[in-house]
Amino acid sequence: MRNTISRDVFLAFARVHVLHHAAAGPVFGLEMIDELRRHGYAMSPGTLYPILHGLRKAGHLRSKEEVVNGKLRKYYVATAKGRRALAEARKRIRELVHEVLEEEAED
């Protein structure tokens, strides 16, 4: 993405999207890369993993490692703090998107 605003918005929405899925159940990095790709976003591990680590460091996610097919996989799940942050983000996103899209329709 060449546009800095678009990139910043995408990365913010990607964080919320990760938190959304982690609130529904355990997620892992490559799964989230595929999920974002399904929505038309190409995200590298070098972009996604710092997001996961940042959300964990902020206390929004917790992680646990499991061996899957002989390989160690780190799963992330939303904490109570992460669920509260997600609820607040949903509220704010809903409000802002409603206003922005309404103004766009009037132009």
N, C-alpha and C positions, 0 to 999 in steps of 0.2 A: 504494500500500500504506500503510495507516494505521498498522500495527503496525511500530514501529521495529526490533524483533528480526527480523521477517520480511523487512523491507527490507534490513537488514544481511546476513542470510543469503543472500538472493537476489543481492545485489551481489557477495558473495564467490563464490557458485557461478557467476555470470555471468563473473567473471574467469577461473575455472578452465575454464569452457566455451569461452571465447574461446581460451585457451591450448591446450586440447584440439584445437580445429579448426586453429589455427595450427601445431600440431605435425604435423598430417596434410597440410598444404599451405597455400599463400598464401590469406589471407582479406582482405576489405575491409569497411569499416564497415557499409554498407547490407546487405551479405550477412549479416553477423552479426545485425543488427537483425531481418531476416527469419527467420533461424535461431532466434533467441530467441522470436520471435512464434509460430513453429511449435510451440514448447513451451508456449505460453500466456502468455508474458511480453511486455508492451508496454514497450519501452525506446526512449526518444527519442535522437536523435543527441547531444543535450546531456548525456546520461548515458553513452552508449557511447564516444564519442570520448575523453573524459578517461580512461576505463579503458584504451583502446588506448594512449594517450600515456603513461600511468603505467606500463604493462607495458613499453613501449619504453624509457622513461627508466630503469627498474629493470634493464634488460638482458635481459629475458625475451623480447622481440620485437625484430626488426629490420624496417625498412620500406624499400620501394623504390617509386618512382613510375613508372607506365606510362601512356601515352596509350591510351585505349580509346574508340572511336567519337568521336574528336576531343576527349575530355575527359581531364583528368589524374586518375588514380585511384591512391590509395596502398594498396599491398598490405603485409600484415604476415605474418611467418613466425616461428615459434619459434626461438630461439637454443639452443645447447647448455645454457646456464644455464636457459632457460625449460623445456626438456625435463626437466632434473633437478628443477626446481621442480614441474612437473606430476607427475612420478613420486612425489615426496614428498606432494603434495596428494592424489593418488589413494589412497595408503596411509593417510593420516590420515582422509580422508573415509570410506573403507571401514570403518575401525575405529569411528569415531564413529557413522556411520549404523547399523551393525550393533548397537551398544549401545543407541542411542536407540530404534530400531524394536523391538528385543527387549523392552525395558522397557515400551514402549507396549502391546505385545501381551499382557503379563502383567497389566495393569491391568483 
